[in-house]
C-alpha cells in the first residue's frame, strides 16, 4: 500500500507542470453527487485535467472546503463538438454520478462507473442524464 501511495504522489508531482497548462473548469453543482465511489456535497467545484493525451487524471476540488478527489479519465474522441463547458451526471433516483466533463474547447472526457453505479446498472436501472453548465477559469 505504501508503494502505491508513493507512486501516486510521485506521479502527481511529475505531472504538476502539466496541470498549469490544462484548462480549469468551475461549476456550481446544486446537488450531492458521486465521483467513482466518493460522495461530494453540493457546492462550487473546480475540475483540472492532468495529462495531455490518452488516459489521464482529473482533480475535482470543492472550492469552499478544499476537499478533493483524483481519478482516472478516458478521452472521448467521439464527443468533441461541444462548445459550451458542461458536466454530465447519470441520475438513478436521487443519486447523481459524474460521468462526463466537457471543457467547451472540443475536449471531452468520460469517467468509468464506480462499484455503486455498476450495482445499479446490473440491477437493470436506467439512468437519466442531468447537465450542469460550467465555465472556463
C-alpha positions as CSV (number, residue, x, y, z in Angstrom):
1,X,0.0,0.0,0.0
2,X,2.9,2.4,0.8
3,X,4.4,1.8,-2.6
4,X,1.2,2.6,-4.3
5,X,0.8,5.8,-2.4
6,X,4.4,6.8,-3.1
7,X,3.9,6.1,-6.8
8,X,0.8,8.2,-6.9
9,X,2.4,11.1,-5.1
10,X,5.4,10.8,-7.4
11,X,3.1,10.8,-10.5
12,X,1.3,13.9,-9.2
13,X,4.5,15.7,-8.6
14,X,5.8,14.9,-12.0
15,X,2.6,16.0,-13.6
16,X,2.4,19.3,-11.8
17,X,3.8,21.3,-14.8
18,X,1.1,19.7,-17.0
19,X,-1.7,20.9,-14.6
20,X,-0.8,24.5,-15.2
21,X,-1.2,24.0,-19.0
22,X,-4.7,22.4,-18.7
23,X,-7.9,24.3,-18.7
24,X,-9.6,24.6,-15.3
25,X,-13.4,24.4,-15.2
26,X,-15.6,25.7,-12.5
27,X,-19.2,24.7,-11.8
28,X,-21.8,25.2,-9.2
29,X,-23.3,21.7,-8.6
30,X,-26.6,22.1,-6.8
31,X,-27.0,18.5,-5.6
32,X,-24.8,15.9,-3.9
33,X,-23.0,13.7,-6.4
34,X,-20.7,10.7,-6.6
35,X,-17.3,10.6,-8.3
36,X,-16.4,7.0,-8.7
37,X,-17.3,5.9,-5.1
38,X,-16.7,9.2,-3.3
39,X,-19.8,11.3,-2.3
40,X,-19.4,15.1,-2.8
41,X,-21.6,17.7,-1.3
42,X,-23.4,20.4,-3.3
43,X,-21.2,23.5,-4.0
44,X,-18.7,25.2,-6.2
45,X,-16.1,22.8,-7.7
46,X,-13.1,23.1,-9.9
47,X,-12.1,20.4,-12.4
48,X,-8.5,20.2,-13.6
49,X,-7.3,17.6,-16.1
50,X,-3.7,16.3,-15.6
51,X,-2.1,15.0,-18.8
52,X,-2.3,15.8,-22.4
53,X,-3.4,12.7,-24.3
54,X,-4.8,9.3,-23.7
55,X,-5.8,8.2,-20.2
56,X,-5.1,10.9,-17.7
57,X,-6.1,12.0,-14.3
58,X,-8.6,14.7,-13.2
59,X,-8.8,16.5,-9.9
60,X,-12.2,17.6,-8.6
61,X,-11.9,20.1,-5.8
62,X,-14.6,21.7,-3.6
63,X,-13.5,25.4,-3.6
64,X,-15.2,26.0,-0.2
65,X,-14.0,23.1,1.8
66,X,-10.8,22.2,-0.2
67,X,-11.8,18.5,-0.3
68,X,-10.7,16.9,-3.5
69,X,-10.7,13.6,-5.3
70,X,-8.3,12.4,-8.0
71,X,-9.5,9.8,-10.6
72,X,-8.7,8.3,-14.0
73,X,-10.4,9.7,-17.0
74,X,-10.8,8.5,-20.6
75,X,-10.7,10.9,-23.6
76,X,-13.9,10.6,-25.7
77,X,-12.9,11.3,-29.3
78,X,-16.5,10.9,-30.5
79,X,-17.7,13.7,-28.3
80,X,-15.5,16.7,-29.2
81,X,-18.1,19.1,-30.7
82,X,-19.4,20.7,-27.5
83,X,-18.7,24.4,-27.5
84,X,-20.2,25.0,-24.0
85,X,-18.4,23.7,-21.0
86,X,-20.6,21.4,-19.0
87,X,-20.8,18.3,-16.8
88,X,-23.0,15.3,-17.4
89,X,-24.3,13.3,-14.4
90,X,-26.2,10.0,-14.7
91,X,-29.1,10.1,-12.2
92,X,-30.6,7.0,-10.7
93,X,-33.4,8.1,-8.4
94,X,-32.0,10.8,-6.2
95,X,-28.3,9.8,-6.8
96,X,-26.2,11.6,-9.3
97,X,-22.9,10.1,-10.7
98,X,-20.4,12.4,-12.5
99,X,-19.8,10.6,-15.9
100,X,-18.6,13.3,-18.4
101,X,-16.7,16.5,-18.4
102,X,-16.9,18.7,-21.5
103,X,-14.3,21.6,-21.4
104,X,-16.0,23.6,-24.2
105,X,-12.8,23.6,-26.2
106,X,-13.5,20.4,-28.1
107,X,-12.1,18.2,-25.3
108,X,-14.4,15.8,-23.6
109,X,-13.6,13.1,-21.0
110,X,-15.5,10.2,-19.6
111,X,-15.4,8.7,-16.1
112,X,-15.8,5.0,-15.6
113,X,-18.6,3.9,-13.3
114,X,-17.7,3.1,-9.7
115,X,-18.8,0.0,-7.8
116,X,-22.0,1.6,-6.5
117,X,-23.1,2.7,-10.0
118,X,-22.3,-0.7,-11.5
119,X,-24.6,-2.3,-9.0
120,X,-27.4,-0.1,-10.1
121,X,-26.7,-0.9,-13.7
122,X,-26.6,-4.7,-13.0
123,X,-30.0,-4.3,-11.2
124,X,-31.4,-3.1,-14.5
125,X,-31.9,0.6,-13.5
126,X,-31.8,3.1,-16.3
127,X,-30.0,6.4,-15.9
128,X,-31.4,9.8,-16.7
129,X,-28.9,12.4,-17.9
130,X,-28.5,15.7,-16.0
131,X,-26.4,18.5,-17.3
132,X,-24.8,21.3,-15.3
133,X,-23.2,24.2,-17.1
134,X,-19.6,25.0,-16.3
135,X,-17.2,27.8,-17.1
136,X,-13.5,28.0,-18.0
137,X,-11.3,29.8,-15.5
